[in-house]
Amino acid sequence: MNLHEYQGKEILSSFGVRVQRGIVAQNPAEAVEAAKQLTEQTGTQWYVVKAQIHAGGRGKGGGVKLAKGLKDVEPLANNIIGMMLVTPQTPPTGKKVHQVLIAEDVYYPGESEPSEFYMSVLLNRATGKNMIMYSTEGGMDIEAVAEKTPHLIFTEEIDPAVGLLPFQARQVAFNLGLTGEAQKEMVKFVTSLYKAYVSADASLFEINPVLKTSDNKILAVDAKVVLDDNSLYRHPEYAAYRDLREENPIEVEAKAAGLNYVALEGNVGCMVNGAGLAMATMDLIKQAGGAPANFLDVGGTADAKRVETAFRIILKDPNVKAILVNIFGGIVRCDRVAQGIVDAYKNMGDEIKVPIIVRLQGTNAEIAKELIDNSGLAVHSAILFQEAADKVKEVLS
């Protein structure tokens, strides 16, 4: 689950990580009031107006502006709220900005060259260990740093059973070239950041930039946080952070129906049961000359209502030119799945305007094929994987 910057900073702050303070606003009037509150709390006279969307690169798209005084806050907030913000991480049409974060200006007057670092905490899947990735080149796209100056990217791997050791936090500060008070502050920062990552059951904490001020304070100026959805039952307070406006509406609908759905960019809709079979099915579609339009796992049940819901969700994608149903009848019998498909097809009538290929394998697969073949519906049945591949290629040609 992706979080907004202000939500990520709330989590970081709760674990003792120093952050750039700010107040979220839903409209220009609230933005002005937020700026006034910030002045009372921090003394700041300049403010950073930041668009809150689930995407990076907001500054390059015009979603981050500096207000050099209270009078600039309202017009800047008015320009940003409601805009379709386009960044390298948004769809081509962009994402609509519904709210802004009014943040304190943390770059001190006269501070010509503040030190900015990059830091993230994530899982290294190759080693099964957590990893702190960091660089002296903060404020830049880490991908560009990795491509042009890979020697400036450092990593510190952490055994999750042991946790972050003190010498590792010191190593991070050392590699960033810090000494004295700044080194001590960075050690505290790294220690608290890793604690937040583990305690929040996160899959990513990315801070770009981490700022060292001229008086050696270390703070998070930005925060990209992704939480593990499967752990939200342990964190009801974080579950409330979900912003459905930022998510694919089809995926939201599928989740509400109890379906595992991920939108892709292909032309063949997939309906399967089981993640492993789903991956194999997507490979099958690619080999047949198509491209998967989605990942959709109906789980262990596939009655008529569930199948109909899955069909409707798949068909919301205008790029879908065919649907491949690939079900292994282990927990659920193939003939029951076949009957569910037939009933769903009849209920939907003219709504289905694309070819459907059904491959059922497992318990009562032969009976299921007979049900499909004798239904009188425009459904192509198959038992073997290769049969399904051939039919996908046939309907797409």
Phi, psi and omega in degrees: 000122178282146177243158171284162180304314184294328178289318177299321180292327177298317178294314180301314182298325181293342178254016173088011177276127179287131183232160170291120186283148181194169181226132182279145181224141182265345181207168183302322180296316177296327180296319178296315179297322178297319179296318179298317179297320180297320179297318178296322185278324189239342183086358182296144177247343174249153186222147176255123180261114188241124174296139180251097173225164179274072178193150176268178179073025184295324181298318180294333180271002180089018182263004177227119183228149179261124176263114183270058181133162184297327183295337182274346188295311185297311180296323179293316179297322180295323179288325186276315180294125180096347181285155172268101186274122180253124176226172177300345183251011177250165171300163180304329180280349180087184177234139180284134180270121181258342184204160178232155173256124175265111187245154178291151174278117184257002177266108188294145177302134180085356179275096190288320184227077178294150180273123179241132180239162172251140177208137175215155175235128182203177179267129171271102186293336181290329183250347183073021180240154172286156185217135170261120176252132185210161182204155174284347185266066179281159180083358180245163174295124183295333178296320179292322178296316181297325182283318188266323182223066184299336180290350179265006176253128181244155176225149176228112181271140187233124175289118183298338179284338182256321182092177180289124179269149183306321182294332179289320177296321178293325179296321178300311181299320180296313182294337177274001175078023183265147178221169174059224184297323180296323178296315179298318180295321179293322178300316177297317182299311182296318181298315180291323179297315180293323178297319178297318181300313183288314185292329181273000184055049182273157171255345176202133164237119180232125181236117182212100012257161160268127186253135167255116181281171181294340176258024170069024171277145177245125182212157178272117179273333178226169178201116171252119185233131174237125180259151176284115181304326185291347181258001187294339177297337177274347185226069181301332180291330178278328179301329180290348179284346185300129179248099184294339178295336183269353185257159177300121184299331178291320178294323178296316179297318180296319180297320179296332180270001179081021180253144175268108186229134174227124180284138175237196188239023183265199184236002179240116178287144182241135171229116186222175169231115181107133184294321180296316178295326179297316180296318179295323180295320179294323175297319179301316181296318178298318180294333180276001178095005178254194177213134182296134179270345182192168166247120178222116180251116181277353177080204187276355179237145180213058178282177186301317182296317182293318179295319179297317178299318179297316177301313183298319180293315179300319185284354174291340178275114183292346181278349183289121179253347178198159178235131175249118176259120183231100187240133172260120183275084176251290176291320180249140181286143182298323182294327177290322177296314180301317179296322177297320178294315180298314181296318180296318180298317180293322180294325184275336175057236185286356179294333180269110183243011181238155178296146177238127176251128183241121175242114180242128181224139179128214183298123179063034180296321181294319178296321180298318179298320178297318179300316180294312184295328183266005184284339183079006180264159180280065181237129179266126181256154178207155175246316181275151178302316182295324176301315180298318180298316180298320182289325176298314179298322182294315183286337180275341184279000000 
